[in-house]
Amino acid sequence: MNASKTLLASALGAVVSLAALTAVPAQAAEQEKCYGVAMAGMNDCASATGAHGCKGQAKMDKDPGDWKLVAKGSCEKMGGMTMAPMKQ
């Protein structure tokens, strides 16, 4: 009886893990990078202009080189750009 409970728990864990893995690509497909909307310290990754290389390092609000992930189709409504600015 104990072995059947272990097998059931393992199977349930695998199902939950698989569901979590398949949900991530669907969520990512519903988002886009939006440049120029991140507040200082709230950017999602490296600056497109090379000003810094990590999440959370934006120095000023709405820097055109810093980006956030936003719902697809909402970037330009927020005053941002979906294309990275040119490096200088």
Protein Blocks (a to p, Z undefined) as FASTA:
>chain_A
ZZmmmmmmmmmmmmmmmmmmmmmmmmmmmpccdehkacghiafbdcfklpaccehiafbg
hiakbccdddehilmmnopafbdcddZZ
